[in-house]
Amino acid sequence: MLRPGGIQVAAAINRFASLMDSVTRGFIDAPGWLAANFDERWADPARRNRLLDLVRSVEHEPDLIGVSPHLLAIGRKA
């Protein structure tokens, strides 16, 4: 039982994660791993920052939740 003000954390693996494992980058579970030439983009600091900016701009978009093989939810009980 969670007390008022308590924090609950839940982690899950997308049921389609096994289809993505061959291309998923362990350090970024967002649409960024879908970018063409990911390794090349990540190696260049300017391109890496642009990629991270793009990922941040959609990280809370509900329609894209299924793109990630890993899900994390954090909530606080009122």
N, C-alpha and C positions, 0 to 999 in steps of 0.2 A: 504494500500500500504506500502510495506517495503522499507525503505530508504537504500542506499548503506551503508554497514557496520552493518546494523541492524540484529538482531538475531530473528529467528522464531523457535518456539517450537510447535510440534504437538504430541498429545497423541492419541492412539487408542486402542481399545480392539479387539483382535483376534476374528474372527467370530466363532471359535470353543471354545472360552473361557468357555462357559457354560458346556462343556464336561470335563473341567479340574478343575473347581472350587472345587470339592470334595477332590482334592489332592494337589492343589497349596499351597505353603507356601508364606504368604504375604510378607516376607522380602527377598525373592530370586526368581525372575522370570526368571530363567535360567535353563538349564538342570539339575542343582543340585537337584531340587526337585524330580527328577525321581529316585534318588539313593535309593536303598533298605535301610531300617533302618535309614531314614533321621534323625529322632529325636536323635537317639543314636549317629550318626556321629557328629551331630551339638553340642551335649553336651560335647564331648571330644575335647579339644583345638587343639591337633595335627591333629585329623581327620577332624576337621572343617577347619583348614588351608589348608589341602590337597584338600578338596572339593572346597574351594574358589579358590585355584590355578588352579584346573581343569576347573572350570567355567570361570575364567579369560582367560584361553587359548583358549576358543571357543566363547567368548562373541561377537566377530565381524564376526563370520562365517555366511555368508548369508544363507546358507542352513539350519541353525538352527533357524532362526527368527520365524518360525511358531510354535516352541516348546513353546514359551512364550505366555501366555494369554494376556499380556500387551505389547504394543509397544510404544517407545518414539523416536522421531527424532528431532534433533537440527541442525540448519543450519545458516550460516551467508551469507548474500547477498554480492556479490563482488561489 
